[in-house]
Amino acid sequence: MLFRHPELIVADRLEGSFGDVVPLCRELAIPRAGGTVFADILGVARTGRLVIIECKLWRNPQARREVLAQILEYAALLRRWSFGDLTARIKRKLPSHEPNPIFAAAKLRWPDLEEASFVDAVTRSLKLGDFQLIIAGDGIRSDTHAIAEHLNSQGAGLAQLTLLEIQLWQAASGTIVVLPIVPLRTKVLQQRVLVDGGGVPLQLETQEIGASEASETIESVVDPESGSRRSVNRAFWQRFIDHVQFDHSDQLPARHSGDNWVRIPLSKPLGWITGFRSTGAKAEVGLFLTFRDEDG
């Protein structure tokens, strides 16, 4: 169903200006030591980012646990391929005789694509392991959710994992409604650790690559006035971040989280403090506290 109706594929960094997914093939054979594994669906986004989709029914507890290991293995194996390797494998699956079947499939969906830049982007996705990993099923269980959250918290690599729940509803008329839901969204983290001669970490710098900064960059081009307003708001909160002081030595610093607001992470059972500033006739600046779990 996802292969025939790619509009159901919902995931981070595939929305809005990033575009949707073009499915390339089903049951892609990926050789490994001791045999061959098969990825359910391989697709590509407009940005050239490869998308690996594994589909499972969640009634079998063992399948729920194994699917996470499977899709991570597919990503690790695929990262060893070159663009030529991938093209050769795709040619075996598609009836097309195009010399570049990956670009040809994407060109049908996005006619304005340029082949050279698109091929470079796919090559970069392979080289860096920058994949969108999607596990799709009829229900996301808490154990799978917990494991996925743990994997995301490690901040290793550029691959993103999304759990995609496909819900089926039947109307009184008998019409079947298919509803894709993403109960878990991951974040991409880049981390740099400075160590002394003994290998002891001295400092950890984490740069979050989120939709906020990308949105600001895009908006400054298409809407300079709005982009200027965002810049003013960001400068206001940067002064707050630079000068705010905390009593606890282990308190993490505030960070930008969106246009005209910041977030200060707190340890459990607390969640975080949000700092906000509104403009207009009722301009105000304030803070509010959010609790985790049941306390929230």
N, C-alpha and C positions, 0 to 999 in steps of 0.2 A: 504493500500500500504506500509506504514512504517513497519507494522508487518511482511509482507511477504518479504520485502526488507530492512532489518535493516542497510544495507550499506548506505542508504540515511540519516540516523540519524547522524547529525553533531553537536557537542557541545563542549564546553570547557571541559578540563580534560578527554576527551574521545578520544583524537587524539594521533597520534604518538605512543610512548611507552605505553600509557595508554590503548590502544586497542579500540575496538568498542563495540557494544551493542548486547546482546542476549535478544530478546523479550521473556517474560515469559508467559504473558496472556493478553487477551483483556477484557475490561469491568470488571475490578476487583471491586467487591462489598466491600465498606468500610462503616460499620455501623456508625451512628452518632445519636445524640439526635433528635428525630422527623422523622427518616427515614434512608435511605441508599443512598449513592452517589456512582457513578461508574467512576473509572479512565479509560480512553480510552485504554492506553497501559502501562503495567508495564514491565520494563526490568532491566537487571543488567549488569554492566561493569566487565571487567576482574578483576579489583581491588576490587570487591565486593560492589561497590557503586550502589545503586538503582537508577533507572531512571524512572521518571513519565512523561508520554507524554499525552498531551491533544490536540486533533485535532479539528479545527474550520474553517468554512468558514467565511470570514471577511465581507460579504455583510451586515450583521445585526449589526448595531452599538451597540445594547444592548449586543449581544453575545460577541463583542470585549471587552466590559468592564467587563462582568461577568466571562470570562474565566480566568482572572488573579486571581480573588477572589477564583474561583473553585480550581485551581491547588495549591494555597497556603493552602487552607483548606485540600486538600488531603494530603499534606505534614505534616500538623499539626496532622491530625488524624493517619496517618501511623506511626508517631514517637512514638505513644503510644503502638505499637505492639512489641511483642518479635519475635525472629526468629521462634519459634514454632507457634505463631499466623499466621505469614505470610505463613509458610509452609502449615498449615491447609487450608488456603484460596486458595493457589495455587493448592493444591490437588483436590479441587472441580472443578477447571477449566481445568485441564489437564487429558488426558486419561491415562497417565503413572501411574504405580503402584510403582514407585520408592519411597523408604522411605524418600529420600531427593531430591525432584524434582527440586529444585532451583539449587543445585550443579550438578545434572545429566544433566540439560540443558546446564549449563556453561561448563561442562566437554566435551560435544560433540563439542563445539567450541574451547576450549582450553584444549587439552588432558593432558597437563603437570600440571594442577591445583592440589593443595593438598586440600583435603576436610576440614581439621581442620582449616587451616589458612583462607580459603575462607569463611567458616561459621562465623568465628570470624569477618572477614571484613564486611560481610552483617549485622551481629549483631551490629557492631559499627556504620554502616550507619544508622540503625534504631534508635539506642540509642541517637546519636548526631543530628539526623535530617539532616545528610549529604547526601542530595539527589541532583541529576541533574534534574531540572524541565525544561521541553521543551514544549513550545506552538508552534504547527505546524499549518500552514494555507496557503491559496493560495495568501496571500498578507498581509504584516505587515503595519498597518496604523500608522500615526504619533501620534494619541492619545494613542494607546497601547504602542508605543515605549516610549513616555514620562512617562507613568505610570511605565513601567518596569525600566526605568532609575532611577526614584525616589526610587523605592523599593531597587534597587541595592545600591544606595547611602547611605542607612541606615546602611549597614554593619552588619545586624542582622543575627546571625546564620551562618551555613556553607553551606546551600543550595544555589545552583546557578541557576539562571533563564536564559534560552536562548530562543530567538524568532527565530524559524526556518521557513523560507519562502520556500514553494515548488512551483517552477515555472515549467509550462508545455509548451514545445515548439514543434511545428510540422514542420518537414522538408518537402522539396518539394516532397520527395518520399512518404510522409504520415507517416513516422516513428515519434513516439512521444518520445521526449527527456525530461527526468525529471531532474531538476537541483535544488538541495538543497542549500539555501543561508542563512547565519547567519548574519543579519544586525546589531545585537546587541550582544556583548559578555560582560559578567559580570566578575568582579573580586571578589575574596574571601578576606575579611579583618578580621583580628583579632584585637580587640580593648581592651585596658585596661585603665580605667579612675580612677585616684587617686582623692579622695575628702577629704575635711577637715571635722571637726566635724559637721558643718552645712550642709553637703552634697554638698558643692560648689566644682566643678571640679578644681583640682590643675594642672593636667597635663594629656595629652592624648598621649598615645603611640600607634602608628599604625604599625603593621607588615604586610606587603603585602606578601601573599603567591602566587607567580606567577611562570610561566614556567621557568624564568631565573634561580632561585636557584635550582629548580628540575633538570633542564638541566645540570647545573654545576656539581651536584652530580653524575648524571648518566655518564656524559662525563668523569669525573675523574676516573671512574672505567673502562670503555671500551676503553678510549684513554688517558692514563696518560699524554702524552706530551701536548695534547690539554688542558687537565684539568689544567696542570701547567701554561700554557699561560693565561688561564682565571683567575687563582689566582693572577698572576702578575698584570693583567689589573685591577682586582677588588681592589687590594691593592693601585694601583696608584690613582684610583678615590676615595677610602676611605680617603686618605690623603687630597684630594681636599674637600670632604664633611666635614672633621674635621676642616679644616682651613679657608674655604671661609667665608667671612663676608658680611652682607647685611646692607644697611642703614636703611631699614624699619624694625621696631621691630616685625611686624606681618608676615614677610616673612617666608614661610615654608622652611625647609631645602631641599637641593638636595638629591636625592635618586637614588640608582642603578636601571637601567631599562633594561639592557642587557649587552652583552659582550663588554666592552670598551666604554660605554657611560652612561651618567647620565641625569636625567631630573630634572629641577627646576620648580615647579608649580607656576603660576602667577594668579592674579585675573583678571576677565573680564574687558575690552575686550581682554586683552592679554591672551595667552594660556599657554605657557611654554617656558623655555629656555633649549635647548639640548646641553650638552657638549660632545664632541666626541674626540677620539684620534685614528689616523690611524698609521699603522706600514708599514715597507717596504722601498722601495727606496724613496717614497715621504711622509715620515712620517710627520704628522702635528697634532696639537691640536687646537681646535676651539670651538666656541659657535655660535648657531643660534637661532633666535626667531621665534616662531610660534604663529599666532593669531587664535582666535576662530571664528566660524560661518563665516559670509560673509567677514569679514575682513581678513580671512586667505587666 
